[in-house]
């Protein structure tokens, strides 16, 4: 065997070893991240003694769906789901609409104070949400919408990050497409609605996912905007389960069954829309 | 269908840039007018002001009898084709073409036959249900045309609509746009930086430079009687050869001296340009089109014109003819308007090279359009006979043509 061939072979071996090491590291990290989810799913199918004895085991013995039955029977789970859906869907659709509307205005319309308005929006992004909880609570009380769906929905309707994303996206759309629509006879709202919005699908999907996930998982705002148990959302309900009363055991299977069910909509949504994010502007212009 | 009037129109941007100054121009009904000039000359700004996409700083634009200064684009009854087509990517070809009709509340039943007729004219009938991304560049360009045609507007505006197509398709679409325009007889303003497009398409061509209208004439007249150095060097490919020459009186004759060569100007040339006599003893710019230089006449001892002697540096064979780049002893005119007018960067480079090459005897590169049968070879010394009837004379200070 020639010396060159030998050195080539050893180089290939080194490359393989390096790659194996990299993948092992990545797999280990992935497992660390995935493990809590796997434990949650496994524990939701465990009996309470089994969950207490082997909390980290991924194999329920014996497997049971009693935690799920218990959720439906003993808790207001369906009410929480209903409330979460009402609030989340309202917030998501309206936020996509309002964020894009504001983003379009900031990207394309010329009006006095546009720069200042945008600077304020960017500044709001820097304020931690928790700082605003008390003022928000006071305002909601003042407006008379405390303990109503309105109080839970309205304050979440617009978010600075969404406006920011939409503005940047609209600025990337070539103005000639809009000018063409103007000459065709379209007004500002028509251009926004019929021309620009369909072209902004990737950004809209991003806002949609962020808004859905954000409001589905929101807890702090629901705590300060409503007190009535009839307005409990999934997050509030599950949080109450987790804080649990004394003397009823740790109730791991029940809590984690609720958590598992709660995760499903967001995961499904993400997988559906991830595929649909694509470049819809293809063909509009000659690049 | 309506005429268009630009009446002392000017455009100044917020930062003080003056894109168009004192533009006066009238386009007749049904006429095809081309705005041409190098980038930054104001041609697109003028078109956008006409479309309503740009505010007018001064003056008045009229479409027919209507002053349109303050009318939004949709009320001007104009249709525009953009350089990058600007199609709606999420709509089908039919929806793209029909969008303007929808905006004008034309019912679906009435719109469909119009969309189909437009698609038929443009050869798009089989593609009506496709999205723009499924079309070729040429087809997208046709859809953009279709959007303009279907409206039956008073005026078509076209902003470099062919510049994104390859050379062959461009020639084909040029003919097609002309055919459609003639068929519909709609007043058209067409913007391009390509002087060949301007020459071949326009009933009249407006040449702009630095926001100022230089000349507005039919293409052949622009070519044969350019108003100034800029128009002379911009219109025509290859560009006009422009050399420094001294006008002198020798007895009753007037001669032009170009380097060591002397060109005697015949009486009919002088009678057509009496002002030339006033330049005696002064240096002017002498313009010679490539086709006004003939090599065979010199070889056969024919031709009564002056002769330029030089060395062939390069030959471009174009099939029916050839372009000879000949280095002659003469000083090229390097005025700004000449350099700016040169469309071809290489031509501008040629000038620059000569400038740095000065070693006592100043040389200039001239291009001669010769018959394919002309037997010229690189590095050979040739004599070129100048066709005296086709000479152009310009004032070196003002750049204006020396005429009556």
Boltz contact constraints between the chains, C-beta under 6 A:
constraints:
  - contact:
      token1: [A, 176]
      token2: [B, 82]
      max_distance: 6.0
  - contact:
      token1: [A, 176]
      token2: [B, 84]
      max_distance: 6.0
  - contact:
      token1: [A, 176]
      token2: [B, 86]
      max_distance: 6.0
  - contact:
      token1: [A, 177]
      token2: [B, 86]
      max_distance: 6.0
  - contact:
      token1: [A, 179]
      token2: [B, 53]
      max_distance: 6.0
  - contact:
      token1: [A, 180]
      token2: [B, 86]
      max_distance: 6.0
  - contact:
      token1: [A, 182]
      token2: [B, 73]
      max_distance: 6.0
  - contact:
      token1: [A, 183]
      token2: [B, 73]
      max_distance: 6.0
  - contact:
      token1: [A, 183]
      token2: [B, 80]
      max_distance: 6.0
  - contact:
      token1: [A, 184]
      token2: [B, 99]
      max_distance: 6.0
  - contact:
      token1: [A, 184]
      token2: [B, 100]
      max_distance: 6.0
  - contact:
      token1: [A, 184]
      token2: [B, 103]
      max_distance: 6.0
  - contact:
      token1: [A, 185]
      token2: [B, 74]
      max_distance: 6.0
  - contact:
      token1: [A, 185]
      token2: [B, 100]
      max_distance: 6.0
  - contact:
      token1: [A, 185]
      token2: [B, 103]
      max_distance: 6.0
  - contact:
      token1: [A, 185]
      token2: [B, 104]
      max_distance: 6.0
  - contact:
      token1: [A, 186]
      token2: [B, 103]
      max_distance: 6.0
  - contact:
      token1: [A, 195]
      token2: [B, 88]
      max_distance: 6.0
  - contact:
      token1: [A, 198]
      token2: [B, 90]
      max_distance: 6.0
  - contact:
      token1: [A, 280]
      token2: [B, 89]
      max_distance: 6.0
  - contact:
      token1: [A, 281]
      token2: [B, 89]
      max_distance: 6.0
  - contact:
      token1: [A, 282]
      token2: [B, 133]
      max_distance: 6.0
  - contact:
      token1: [A, 283]
      token2: [B, 89]
      max_distance: 6.0
  - contact:
      token1: [A, 283]
      token2: [B, 132]
      max_distance: 6.0
  - contact:
      token1: [A, 283]
      token2: [B, 133]
      max_distance: 6.0
  - contact:
      token1: [A, 284]
      token2: [B, 87]
      max_distance: 6.0
  - contact:
      token1: [A, 284]
      token2: [B, 89]
      max_distance: 6.0
  - contact:
      token1: [A, 285]
      token2: [B, 84]
      max_distance: 6.0
  - contact:
      token1: [A, 286]
      token2: [B, 84]
      max_distance: 6.0
  - contact:
      token1: [A, 286]
      token2: [B, 85]
      max_distance: 6.0
  - contact:
      token1: [A, 286]
      token2: [B, 164]
      max_distance: 6.0
